[in-house]
Amino acid sequence: MRRVSLVLAGYLLASPVWAGPLIDLAAEASRTASNDQVRAVVYSEAQGSNPADIARQVNRDIDAALQLIGSRPQVSVKSGNQSTYPVYGEKQKIETWRMRSELVLESRDLAAVSHLIGELQQRRLAVAQVVQMPSPETRRRTEDDATRDAIKAFQSRAEVIASALGKSWKIKQLTVAQQGGQVPMPVFRAARMMAADAAPAPLEAGESLLTTQVSGQIELND
């Protein structure tokens, strides 16, 4: 008898537990964040028949730019993309060479970057892109708030469905994703900043919309 009861207990423990109905749900929430950081890409570009000559010209421009940027401690700089490639003419023959070297500027001081871009243009550099965005600290704080709102919205929607069906519920699976947060400056506007004087670039902080999306499944129980 003892042996039979042990076998029966093992059978009961191994028996599957029937799950209730599963329902897919999704919710989202958005918060605005101040664009308190700016990233600008500036570059020097030259074209000529001798690759060594254009390399020297581009390197001189970049060195002069680095000296100027180094005098602005509120602006960080790092090297960007660099490329050298041939320019083909008729019959696919190389006519000239083109070289481009980029620098990436970042700062939370928009006014400093604005004035610096104007001065760099005086030193033969051009602007490829300007992106304004929330700083990492601002983004993290805003995304946390949006995540709390989205989860509350998910729970509220789950409660409405379960209550209408007279069921209780629990979360079976949940996915959280964030999006948004960068405002690029149009290229055509950047091109117009190639002025003869060192006028500050027109930068305005503005705001970015950060959105948190929550999706998953709930299980309904009696």
GULOTOR-736486 format. One line per 8 residues: their letters; for each residue x, y, z of N, C-alpha, C. Coordinates in steps of 0.2 Angstrom, whole numbers. Layout:
N
a = X,Y,Z,X,Y,Z,X,Y,Z ~ ... .
This chain:
222
mrrvslvl = 4,-6,0,0,0,0,4,6,0 ~ 10,6,4,14,12,4,17,13,-3 ~ 19,8,-7,22,9,-13,17,12,-18 ~ 11,10,-18,5,12,-22,4,20,-21 ~ 4,22,-15,3,29,-13,8,33,-16 ~ 14,31,-15,20,35,-18,20,36,-25 ~ 18,30,-29,17,31,-36,11,36,-38 ~ 6,36,-34,0,40,-36,2,47,-34 .
agyllasp = 6,49,-29,8,55,-28,13,58,-33 ~ 17,54,-36,21,56,-41,17,57,-48 ~ 12,54,-49,8,55,-55,4,62,-54 ~ 2,63,-48,-2,70,-47,3,75,-48 ~ 9,75,-45,14,80,-46,16,82,-53 ~ 16,76,-57,18,77,-64,12,79,-69 ~ 6,79,-66,0,81,-70,0,88,-73 ~ -1,89,-79,-1,96,-81,-6,101,-78 .
vwagplid = -4,107,-77,-9,112,-75,-12,116,-80 ~ -18,116,-81,-21,119,-87,-21,126,-86 ~ -18,130,-91,-18,137,-91,-25,140,-94 ~ -26,146,-91,-32,150,-94,-31,153,-101 ~ -36,156,-103,-35,159,-110,-29,165,-110 ~ -26,165,-115,-20,170,-116,-23,176,-120 ~ -21,182,-118,-23,188,-122,-17,192,-123 ~ -16,194,-130,-11,199,-131,-13,206,-130 .
laaeasrt = -9,210,-127,-11,217,-126,-5,221,-127 ~ -6,228,-129,-1,233,-130,-3,239,-127 ~ 2,243,-125,0,250,-123,7,254,-123 ~ 6,261,-124,12,265,-124,10,272,-121 ~ 16,275,-119,15,282,-116,21,286,-118 ~ 20,292,-119,25,297,-121,27,303,-116 ~ 33,305,-116,35,311,-112,39,315,-116 ~ 39,322,-115,44,326,-118,50,327,-114 .
asndqvra = 56,328,-118,62,329,-114,66,334,-118 ~ 69,339,-114,73,344,-117,79,342,-121 ~ 80,345,-127,86,343,-131,92,347,-128 ~ 94,345,-122,100,349,-119,107,346,-121 ~ 107,343,-127,114,341,-129,114,341,-137 ~ 119,343,-140,120,344,-147,126,340,-149 ~ 125,337,-155,131,334,-158,131,336,-165 ~ 137,339,-167,138,342,-174,144,338,-177 .
vvyseaqg = 143,337,-184,149,333,-188,151,339,-193 ~ 157,340,-192,161,345,-197,166,341,-201 ~ 168,344,-206,173,340,-210,177,345,-215 ~ 183,342,-217,187,346,-222,187,341,-228 ~ 186,344,-234,186,340,-240,191,343,-245 ~ 194,339,-249,199,342,-254,199,337,-260 ~ 200,340,-266,200,336,-272,206,338,-276 ~ 210,334,-279,216,335,-283,218,329,-286 .
snpadiar = 223,330,-291,227,325,-294,232,321,-290 ~ 234,324,-285,239,321,-281,237,319,-274 ~ 236,313,-272,233,311,-266,237,314,-260 ~ 244,314,-260,248,316,-255,246,324,-254 ~ 245,328,-259,244,335,-258,237,336,-255 ~ 232,333,-257,226,334,-254,226,331,-247 ~ 229,326,-245,230,324,-238,233,329,-234 ~ 238,332,-236,242,337,-232,237,343,-231 .
qvnrdida = 233,345,-236,228,351,-235,223,349,-230 ~ 220,343,-231,215,341,-226,217,340,-219 ~ 223,338,-218,226,337,-212,228,344,-209 ~ 230,349,-213,231,355,-210,224,358,-207 ~ 219,357,-211,213,360,-209,210,357,-203 ~ 211,350,-202,209,347,-196,213,349,-190 ~ 220,349,-191,224,351,-186,222,358,-183 ~ 221,363,-187,219,370,-185,212,369,-182 .
alqligsr = 208,365,-184,201,364,-181,202,362,-174 ~ 206,357,-173,207,354,-166,211,358,-161 ~ 215,363,-164,218,368,-159,212,373,-157 ~ 208,375,-161,203,379,-159,198,376,-155 ~ 196,370,-156,191,366,-152,194,365,-145 ~ 201,363,-145,204,362,-139,204,368,-134 ~ 203,374,-136,202,380,-132,195,381,-129 ~ 191,376,-131,184,376,-128,182,370,-124 .
pqvsvksg = 184,370,-118,184,364,-114,176,362,-113 ~ 171,366,-114,165,364,-114,162,359,-120 ~ 167,359,-125,165,355,-131,170,349,-131 ~ 167,343,-132,171,337,-133,172,336,-140 ~ 177,333,-142,178,331,-150,181,324,-150 ~ 179,321,-156,183,314,-158,183,314,-165 ~ 187,310,-168,187,309,-175,181,305,-178 ~ 179,307,-183,174,304,-187,176,300,-193 .
nqstypvy = 172,299,-198,174,295,-204,179,299,-208 ~ 183,295,-211,189,297,-215,189,293,-221 ~ 189,296,-227,189,292,-233,193,296,-239 ~ 196,292,-243,200,294,-249,198,290,-255 ~ 195,293,-260,193,288,-265,194,292,-272 ~ 195,288,-278,196,291,-284,189,294,-287 ~ 190,299,-291,185,302,-295,186,300,-303 ~ 182,296,-305,183,293,-312,180,298,-317 .
gekqkiet = 183,298,-323,180,302,-329,178,298,-334 ~ 179,300,-340,177,296,-346,182,290,-347 ~ 179,284,-349,182,278,-350,184,275,-344 ~ 181,277,-338,182,274,-331,190,275,-329 ~ 193,281,-332,199,283,-330,199,287,-324 ~ 204,286,-319,204,291,-313,207,298,-315 ~ 203,303,-314,204,310,-316,207,313,-310 ~ 204,313,-304,207,316,-298,205,311,-292 .
wrmrselv = 207,314,-286,206,310,-280,203,315,-275 ~ 198,312,-271,195,316,-266,196,313,-259 ~ 197,317,-254,198,315,-247,194,319,-243 ~ 191,316,-238,186,319,-233,188,316,-226 ~ 189,321,-221,190,319,-214,185,323,-210 ~ 182,319,-205,177,322,-201,179,323,-193 ~ 176,327,-190,176,328,-183,169,328,-180 ~ 168,325,-174,162,325,-171,162,329,-164 .
lesrdlaa = 158,334,-164,158,338,-158,152,337,-154 ~ 153,337,-147,147,336,-143,148,340,-137 ~ 142,343,-135,142,347,-129,135,348,-126 ~ 134,350,-120,128,352,-117,127,360,-118 ~ 132,363,-120,132,370,-121,130,372,-128 ~ 124,373,-130,122,374,-137,125,381,-139 ~ 125,386,-135,128,392,-137,136,391,-139 ~ 139,388,-135,146,387,-137,147,383,-143 .
vshligel = 143,378,-145,144,374,-151,142,379,-157 ~ 136,383,-156,134,387,-161,140,392,-163 ~ 143,395,-158,149,400,-160,154,396,-163 ~ 156,390,-160,162,386,-163,161,384,-170 ~ 154,382,-172,153,380,-179,155,386,-184 ~ 152,392,-182,154,398,-186,161,399,-187 ~ 165,398,-181,172,400,-182,176,394,-186 ~ 173,388,-185,176,382,-189,175,383,-197 .
qqrrlava = 169,386,-199,168,388,-206,173,393,-208 ~ 175,397,-204,180,402,-206,187,399,-208 ~ 188,392,-205,194,389,-206,193,383,-211 ~ 189,384,-216,188,380,-221,184,373,-220 ~ 181,373,-214,177,367,-213,170,368,-214 ~ 167,362,-216,159,363,-218,156,358,-213 ~ 149,359,-213,145,356,-208,141,350,-212 ~ 142,344,-209,138,339,-212,132,337,-209 .
qvvqmpsp = 131,338,-202,125,336,-198,125,340,-192 ~ 120,342,-189,119,344,-183,113,340,-180 ~ 114,337,-174,108,333,-171,107,336,-164 ~ 101,338,-162,100,340,-155,96,334,-152 ~ 98,333,-146,95,327,-142,95,328,-135 ~ 91,324,-131,92,324,-124,98,321,-122 ~ 101,324,-116,107,321,-114,106,314,-111 ~ 111,310,-110,109,303,-107,106,303,-100 .
etrrrted = 107,308,-96,104,309,-90,96,311,-91 ~ 95,316,-95,88,318,-96,84,312,-99 ~ 87,309,-104,84,303,-108,82,298,-103 ~ 87,296,-99,85,290,-94,80,292,-89 ~ 80,298,-86,75,301,-82,68,301,-85 ~ 68,303,-91,61,304,-95,59,297,-97 ~ 63,293,-99,61,286,-101,58,282,-95 ~ 61,283,-89,59,280,-83,52,282,-82 .
datrdaik = 50,288,-83,43,291,-81,39,288,-87 ~ 41,288,-93,36,285,-98,35,278,-97 ~ 40,274,-95,39,267,-94,34,266,-88 ~ 35,270,-83,30,269,-77,23,270,-80 ~ 22,275,-84,15,277,-87,13,271,-92 ~ 17,269,-96,15,263,-100,13,257,-97 ~ 17,255,-92,15,249,-88,9,250,-84 ~ 7,256,-82,1,257,-79,-5,257,-84 .
afqsraev = -4,259,-90,-9,259,-95,-10,252,-97 ~ -4,248,-97,-5,240,-99,-9,237,-93 ~ -8,238,-87,-12,235,-82,-19,237,-82 ~ -20,244,-83,-27,246,-84,-31,243,-89 ~ -28,242,-95,-31,239,-100,-32,231,-99 ~ -28,228,-95,-29,221,-93,-34,220,-88 ~ -35,225,-84,-40,225,-79,-47,226,-82 ~ -47,230,-87,-54,231,-90,-56,225,-94 .
iasalgks = -52,222,-97,-53,215,-101,-55,210,-96 ~ -51,209,-91,-53,203,-86,-59,205,-82 ~ -60,211,-80,-66,213,-77,-73,212,-81 ~ -72,213,-87,-78,212,-92,-80,205,-93 ~ -75,201,-92,-76,193,-93,-77,190,-86 ~ -76,194,-81,-77,191,-74,-72,186,-72 ~ -66,188,-74,-60,184,-73,-54,188,-69 ~ -50,185,-65,-44,188,-63,-38,187,-68 .
wkikqltv = -33,190,-67,-28,189,-72,-21,190,-69 ~ -16,188,-73,-9,189,-72,-5,189,-78 ~ 1,193,-77,5,194,-83,9,187,-85 ~ 9,185,-91,13,179,-93,20,182,-97 ~ 19,187,-100,25,189,-104,25,197,-105 ~ 30,200,-105,30,207,-106,37,210,-109 ~ 36,214,-114,41,217,-118,41,225,-117 ~ 47,228,-116,47,235,-115,52,238,-120 .
aqqggqvp = 50,243,-124,54,246,-129,53,254,-129 ~ 59,257,-131,59,264,-131,61,267,-138 ~ 58,273,-140,60,276,-146,59,283,-146 ~ 62,286,-151,62,294,-151,68,297,-148 ~ 69,303,-149,74,307,-145,80,311,-149 ~ 80,311,-156,85,314,-159,81,319,-164 ~ 84,325,-165,81,330,-170,86,332,-174 ~ 87,329,-180,92,331,-185,91,338,-188 .
mpvfraar = 96,342,-189,96,348,-193,96,346,-200 ~ 91,348,-204,91,347,-211,98,349,-215 ~ 100,345,-219,106,346,-223,106,352,-227 ~ 100,354,-230,100,360,-234,101,366,-229 ~ 98,366,-223,99,372,-218,107,372,-216 ~ 110,366,-215,117,366,-213,121,369,-219 ~ 119,368,-225,123,370,-231,123,378,-231 ~ 117,381,-229,117,388,-230,121,392,-224 .
mmaadaap = 124,388,-219,128,391,-214,135,392,-217 ~ 136,390,-223,143,391,-226,144,399,-228 ~ 143,403,-223,144,410,-224,151,413,-224 ~ 152,419,-226,159,422,-226,161,424,-219 ~ 156,426,-215,158,428,-208,157,422,-203 ~ 159,423,-197,159,418,-192,153,419,-188 ~ 147,420,-191,141,420,-188,139,414,-184 ~ 136,414,-178,134,408,-175,129,404,-178 .
apleages = 129,397,-178,124,393,-181,118,394,-177 ~ 112,394,-181,106,395,-178,103,388,-174 ~ 105,388,-168,103,382,-164,98,383,-159 ~ 92,380,-158,87,380,-153,86,374,-150 ~ 86,374,-143,85,367,-139,79,363,-141 ~ 73,366,-140,67,362,-142,66,356,-137 ~ 62,352,-139,61,346,-136,60,340,-140 ~ 61,334,-137,60,327,-141,55,323,-137 .
llttqvsg = 51,320,-141,46,315,-139,49,308,-138 ~ 49,306,-131,51,299,-130,45,295,-128 ~ 45,289,-132,39,285,-131,42,278,-129 ~ 38,275,-124,39,268,-121,33,264,-123 ~ 35,259,-127,30,254,-129,30,247,-125 ~ 24,245,-122,24,239,-118,19,234,-121 ~ 21,228,-123,17,223,-126,18,217,-122 ~ 13,212,-122,14,206,-119,8,202,-119 .
qielnd = 8,197,-114,2,193,-114,0,192,-107 ~ -7,192,-106,-10,191,-99,-14,184,-99 ~ -14,181,-94,-18,175,-93,-24,176,-89 ~ -30,174,-91,-36,175,-87,-37,168,-83 ~ -39,170,-77,-40,164,-72,-47,165,-69 ~ -50,159,-67,-57,160,-64,-57,163,-57 .
